[in-house]
Amino acid sequence: MAKPKVYVTRIIPEPGLSMLKECCDVEVHNSKEWPPSRQELIEKVRDKDALLCLLTDKIDAEVMDAAPNLKVISTYSVGFDHIDIAEATKRGIYVTHTPGVLTDAVAEFTVGLILAVTRRIVEADKVIRSGQWDKPWNPYFLTGPELKGKTVGLVGLGRIGVATAKRLSSFDVKLVYYDVERRWDVESVLNMEYVDLDTLLSVSDIVSIHVPLTKDTYHLINEERLRRMKKTAYLINTARGPVVDTNALVKALREGWIAGAALDVFEQEPLPPDHPLTKFDNVVLAPHIASATIEARQRMAELAARNLISVLKGEMPPALVNKDVIHVRPLEKVKMI
């Protein structure tokens, strides 16, 4: 039996590629940094049975039209808004993702961003590098709020939200959260309080976003909601860029509605170097690297490969997105290994 043909849109970490090559005929776009062009993607998937893609690859009806043999799309990401899920399901194409394996990395990074912006760590680094540390020590130099006793509001309490809350609890903060579903189990363990979103925004000293990007969360944090925040509050986003209305955030920072922000994700990525957000000293910026630990990226690659291979074996993958696809094309109909 011929091996299933797989196209991988970027060089991913081991052991992912080795796992795929053991049982599949694998073609890899030969770059760690740059995705294939739209035309290259469409050309490469024409004879493929499976596709392993990244967030930067738009997988829509046009791509699927070009790939009549496609049985599974495995994305090397937690988010899957770059894939037309409804279109894939209609065609009987299984879509998988990589949740859970990057939870700890993102939670750690979120806490790091909170400390970086509140304690002005990036500002302090710039002061030394630019030769501005030319005065004696004084009690007001680069001061910022400490976390102890502050209220931290988590918008979204999924895996990453919970992991972030666990880490923040050691700072002796008050934890409040908002989610579409109340998490009674977590509330009792972490001593968290459930509040509505508007209340969370108005009482929190730090607002940290942990929701997926959906039609309901697009621009969830808009001008109206930014105005509800304290003038002394900070906004943290390690979730998805479009959850925050960038123009509204720039306005909030310019006019002093909030004290600052720390962002790892943006509506436009890469963020242009002349973007208004780069002009604020009270904003910490990172290039979408919250999951960028060696361990997390390896786990993501392994899970992405396992997902893909499982489907081609006719087995339920560890992290299936479109569960209804089973009724369109049962797993035994996609088995190739």
PyMOL commands that set and color helices and strands:
alter all, ss='L'
color gray80, all
select helices_A, chain A and resi 16-23+38-44+61-65+85-90+103-118+121-129+159-169+184-190+197-203+223-228+241-243+246-255+276-279+294-312+325-328+331-333
alter helices_A, ss='H'
color red, helices_A
select strands_A, chain A and resi 5-8+25-28+50-53+72-75+94-96+151-155+174-178+192-194+206-209+234-237+260-263+283-285
alter strands_A, ss='S'
color yellow, strands_A
deselect
rebuild
show_as cartoon
